[in-house]
């Protein structure tokens, strides 16, 4: 993704965005924390023929302006989406968030119900209660043993990340855990696709040190009144199937799509099915 972006003033900071394509606007929120809009590489490019994709570097990440650490919270990042919508004067639009971005999407949905026309919750959980127990179980079963140790050591180093290069190395060490096949040749391809990410070590270290936050919107999901698409990989070692099913059950107008041959990176592992699911949902 090489198109030049711009900074948008949302009040207490400026978010860096890149806009590609034309048509119905879709705000795209990256995962992490500590990543930026390059996380998707060019995987979403086929959607640009019909949709205006607004890729966002979230608060203090990527090329967005830095803010105090006490503002690096999910409620604040959700408010940032609300402020960005106002700054861009959007009316009909969707919000798509993957992984950590899906937490922001859900938080935004319940904090500002009905503002977005549609929500896409990709690789997410409704509460942090679903997260670490599943991760620990998945890691204990992860093979081969040398990769299991590699991933465990990498996570332990996250609170101590200091540089962009530190985070790039940590993510590269963790990627096999996020694919159904830890030796999938597309892992190396994906590394090349995302080599332009401006990683934010300070954000990752801060949030990792706090245990990735106390996230819980499960009891508020029933308030979502807009259509929601929930995407999940059958072999996801981070966000379990039962967590995605719970999200779908709680939201009145929801559609659950499970990627049967994927883990957490289904937009890489099953790209055509992923793109078709999004197209079908957005119309």
N, C-alpha and C positions, 0 to 999 in steps of 0.2 A: 504494500500500500504506500504509494509515493505522493499522492495528492496533498498539497499544502493545506493546512488547517488554519484556524484562527482562535483567538481567545474571546470568550463571552463573559461579560461582567454579570455576576449573579448576586451582587451585594457585598459580601465580606471577602470574596475572592473572585478569580477569573478561571473558568474551566476552558481547557483546550478541546476543540472539537474538529473533526474532519467530516465533511458532508460529501456523499457520493450518490449518484443516481438522482432520479426525479420521480415524483408521484407521492403516494401516501407516506407520510413521515414515520420512521421507526427509529426510536432512540435505542442505541446499542451500548450496553453496559458490560465492561470486561470483568473477568474474575480476578483472582489474586488472594489476598490484597497485595498491592505492590506492582501490579502489571499496568499496561496501558492499552489503547485501542488496537494495537498491532496483534493482540492475542489471537485474533481470528485469521490473521494473514489475509489471503484473498478468498477465503472460504465462502464469504457471503456475497462476493462480487456478482454471481449470477442473479441475485435479487435486485440489483441496481437498475435493471431494465424497467421495473415497475414500481420501485419504492425508493424514497429518499432516505438513505441510511445515514443517521447522525451518530457517528462514533464519538464517544466521550471518554476523555481521560478524567477519571473521577478525582475527587478532592485530594490535592497534594500528591497526585500520581502522574506519571508521564510528564507532559509539558505544561500541566496545569500549575497555577501559582501555589506556593507553599503556604500552609496555614498552621496554627498552633495544634499540637498533638491532641489536646483535649477536644478538638472538633472532629477527630477521625472516628466517628461513630456511625452506625447504620441509620439511626434517625436523622442525623445531619446530612448524610449522603442521600437519603430519600428526599429531604427538603431541598437539596441541591437540584434534584431532578425537577421538582416543582418550580424552583426558581428559574431553571434553564428553560422550561416550557414557557414561562411568562416572558423571559427575555427574547425568545425566538418567536413569540406570538403564535404558538401552535394551538390549533383547535382540535381537529380530528387527528389522532396519532396513536401509535402503539409503543410499548416499552418492552424491549427484549434484554434479559440479563442471564448470563451464564455463570454457574458456580457462585462465587462470592457476589457477583453481579445479580444473581437470582435472589439473594437475600435482600439486596437493596431494592430490587423490583417488588418483592412481596411487601417490604416495609413501606415503600412508596404507595403501593396499592391500598393498604389498609389505612395509611395516614391521610391519603388524599383520594378517597373513594370516588370513582366515577370521573376523575379528571382525564385519565387516559381512556381511549376507546377499547383497547385490547391490551392484554399482558401476556408475555411469553416467559414462562418460568423454566429455565433450562438447567438441568443438573443441580437441583436444589433440595433443601429440606425446610420444613415449616418451623423447626425449633432446633437449637443446638443440642437438645437432648438426644436427637437422632444421629448426631454427627460422630462424636468421638467413640462411642461404643461400637459403632459399625466400622469405623476406621481401624480401631484396635483389633477387632476380630478379623477384618480383612488382611491386615498386616501380618497377623499370626499365621494365616493360611497362605500367605503370598510366597510363591516359588519362582525362581530358585532362591536358596538361602542367601547367596551373596547379594542378590538384588534386594532382598528383604532387609538385610543389614545396611545396605547403601541408603535405602529410603528412610529407615529409622534414624540413622545418623544425620541425614540431611534435614529432617524435621527438627531434630534437636539443635541444629545450628541456626535455625531461622531467627530466634530472638537476638542473635549476635551478628546478624548481617550488617555490613557497614557500607558496601559499595554496590553499584549497579552490577558489577561483575560477580559479586558474591551471590546475588539473587539469581542471575542467569545460570550460574553453576548449580545452585540448589534445585532450580526448576528442572534442569537437564537431568539431574540425578533422580528426580521424582517422576519424570514422565513415564517410565515403564509401568509404574503403579497405576497410571491413569488410562492405560490401554488394556483391552481384553487380553491381547497377546503381548507380553512384556518385551518380545523381540520383533514386534511388528516393524517392517521396514519403513513404514510411514512415520515412525517416530523421528528418524533422522530428517525426513522430508519436512516435517512440521518444525523442527528446530531451525531449518533454513528459512522457512516462511516467517518466523517470528523473530528473526535476528535483529530487527530494528526496534524491538521493545526498549523503552526507556524505563528500566526497573527502578522502583522507589524503595530502597533498602530500609529507610527510616520508618516508612509506613508498615512494611512487612514486620520488622522487628518489634515495633510498638504493639501491633495487634496480636502478633504471635505470643509476646510476653504476657499478654492479658488473656491468653487462652482463646483467642479468636472471637471474643465477645460473647455476650449473653443475649442470644438471638431467640425470640419466641413470638411468633404471630399466629400460632396454630388456632387459638381461640378467637381470632379476629378475621380469619379467612372467609367466614360465612358472610361478612359484610361486603365482600367484593361483588359488585353487581354487573360487571362487564365480562365478556367472554375471555377465558383464560386457556392458554395452551400449556400443558405440562409435558416436558421432554425428559426422558430418563433412559440410561443405558442399563440393560439387564445385568451386566457384570460390573457396574459401578462400585468401586471399593471405597468411595467417599460418601456419596449420597445414595442410600439404599432404596430399593424398589418400594418398600413399605412406606418410606417417607414421601415419595412421589405420589403413591396411592392415597396417602392421607391428605395431601394437598388437594388432589382431585376430588376426594370425597367431601372436603370442607367447602369448596368453592361451588356455588350453585350452578353456574354456567361454565363448565370446564370440560376439556378434552385431554385425555392422557395418551401419549404416544410413547411406546417402549421400543427401544432399539435392541433387537434380540442378539445382535452380534457385536455389541459395543460395551465399553466401560464408560468412563467419564468424558472421553473425547469423541463422542459419537458424531460430531460435526466433521471430524476427520475420518473416523472409522466407517461411517455409513453416510457419506456426504449427499448422495442423491436422495435418499429417504429423508434425510434431515431437511434439505431444501424444499422437497415436495410437501412435507408436513407444514412448514412455515408458509409456503405459497397457498396451500389449501385453507389454512387458518385465516390468513390475511385477506384472501380473496382477490 
